[in-house]
Amino acid sequence: METMSLTEGRHQLGEASTRAKHAHRPTVFTRQGEPESVLISIDDYRALLWQGLSEDDQAYVMEQHAATLRGEQGQVAAEFAAATAEELLDQAREHFRGKQA
């Protein structure tokens, strides 16, 4: 894992992004020596989001994705195909919140 100040990061963002994407090596950015943020690849970000889901949430997302691939009009249908990973997770959470109410 690389660590650099935000000032350095302004000049090396392209390199840090390439490292994150191709080598899956995150970069921690610091402000006044303290960690402030981290840059990771989109694939690593999606994996972290997925790991945070319960098995029920994962199953729901997978069922909706399979329905979309089959061309079925499920609960999230066309939006699912174009949704970001974060949107999909929000939809799964809303689905399960509704079941608990």
C-alpha positions in Angstrom: 0.0 0.0 0.0 1.3 3.4 -1.0 1.0 6.4 1.3 1.4 10.0 0.1 0.3 13.5 1.1 -2.6 15.1 -0.6 -0.2 17.6 -2.1 1.9 14.7 -3.6 -1.4 13.0 -4.7 -2.4 16.0 -6.9 0.7 15.4 -8.9 0.7 11.6 -8.9 -3.0 10.8 -9.1 -2.7 9.2 -12.6 0.0 6.8 -11.3 -1.9 6.0 -8.1 -5.1 5.3 -10.2 -3.1 3.0 -12.5 -1.6 1.2 -9.5 -5.0 0.7 -8.0 -6.6 -0.5 -11.2 -3.9 -2.9 -12.5 -2.0 -3.9 -9.4 -4.8 -3.7 -6.9 -2.6 -1.6 -4.7 -4.5 1.1 -2.8 -3.0 4.5 -2.0 -3.7 6.2 1.3 -3.7 10.0 1.2 -2.7 12.0 4.3 -3.2 15.5 5.5 -0.7 16.8 8.0 0.6 13.2 8.4 -2.8 11.7 9.3 -4.6 9.2 6.9 -7.6 11.0 5.3 -8.7 9.0 2.3 -7.9 6.0 0.2 -7.9 5.3 -3.5 -8.8 1.8 -4.6 -9.9 0.3 -7.9 -13.6 0.1 -8.8 -13.4 -3.7 -8.7 -11.9 -3.7 -5.2 -14.6 -1.2 -4.1 -17.4 -3.4 -5.5 -15.9 -6.4 -3.8 -15.9 -4.5 -0.5 -19.5 -3.5 -0.9 -20.4 -7.1 -1.8 -18.6 -8.5 1.3 -20.7 -6.1 3.4 -24.0 -7.6 2.3 -25.8 -10.3 4.2 -26.3 -13.6 2.4 -30.0 -12.7 1.9 -29.0 -9.4 0.3 -26.5 -11.1 -1.9 -29.1 -13.7 -3.0 -31.6 -10.9 -3.8 -29.1 -9.0 -5.9 -28.1 -12.2 -7.8 -31.8 -13.1 -8.4 -32.6 -9.7 -9.8 -29.5 -9.8 -12.0 -30.4 -13.2 -13.3 -34.0 -12.0 -14.1 -32.5 -9.1 -16.0 -30.2 -11.3 -18.0 -33.2 -13.5 -18.9 -35.1 -10.4 -20.1 -37.7 -10.6 -17.4 -39.3 -7.6 -15.9 -38.5 -8.1 -12.2 -38.7 -5.5 -9.5 -35.7 -3.6 -10.7 -35.8 -4.7 -14.3 -34.2 -2.3 -16.7 -32.7 0.0 -14.0 -30.8 -3.0 -12.7 -28.9 -3.5 -16.0 -27.6 0.1 -15.9 -27.3 0.5 -12.1 -24.0 1.0 -10.3 -22.9 -1.4 -7.7 -23.8 1.1 -5.0 -27.3 1.5 -6.4 -27.8 -2.2 -6.5 -26.8 -2.5 -2.9 -29.2 0.3 -1.9 -32.0 -1.5 -3.8 -31.3 -4.7 -2.0 -31.2 -3.0 1.4 -34.5 -1.2 0.7 -36.0 -4.6 -0.4 -35.1 -6.2 2.9 -36.1 -3.1 5.0 -39.5 -3.4 3.5 -39.8 -7.1 4.5 -38.8 -6.3 8.1 -41.4 -3.5 8.5 
